[in-house]
Amino acid sequence: MDIGQQLSRETSRRNWDKVIAYVGEDDERFAELIHIFFIGETKSIIGTSQAVGVISEKQPRLIRPYVIDLVAYLKSNPIDAVKRNTMRVFQFIDIPEEIEGDLFDIAMNYLKSLDTAIAIKAFAMTSLRKISAKYPELAQEVIFQIEILVKEEVSKGLTSRGNHELAKLYKLLN
């Protein structure tokens, strides 16, 4: 299968599932997928980002070699699908020390921005909580931002995620 060609055909769950099944646990196929993710055209990037997110949840070892590149990609302010699926990835993997600072800053900016989509904010909350678990001195700053979002009640899902993450963050302070 030519992954790029397959993803250019259509943007659908069925098509993403074909690519996800094809890549499976194969390092070389995942490398091809991630290459498209970083340099492909918008239509293929959307599908690729979805596939990368799902595969990373199932096979976190496949994404580990690319985490520095993922953070650099987030710094370039990519399309929302990339932001959403990249932040989703960081929920499921151990966040390496060398990217914690940059990822913390990016995720905090997502929480603070009025323009950031709800799903991106939700995934950012979890990533921030994971980093705060290693560095409890950061927890208060994260709590403050999440409390603002919870009080605003932007969406039920975001409020629920916020309350869930707040409960875990409060435990870090005790």
Secondary structure, 3 states (H helix, E strand, C coil): CCHHHHHHHCCCHHHHHHHHHHHCCCHHHHHHHHHHHHHCCHHHHHHHHHHHHHHHHHCHHHHHHHHHHHHHHHHCCCCHHHHHHHHHHHHHCCCCHHHHHHHHHHHHHHHHCCCCCHHHHHHHHHHHHHHHHHCHHHHHHHHHHHHHHHHHCCCHHHHHHHHHHHHHHHHHHC
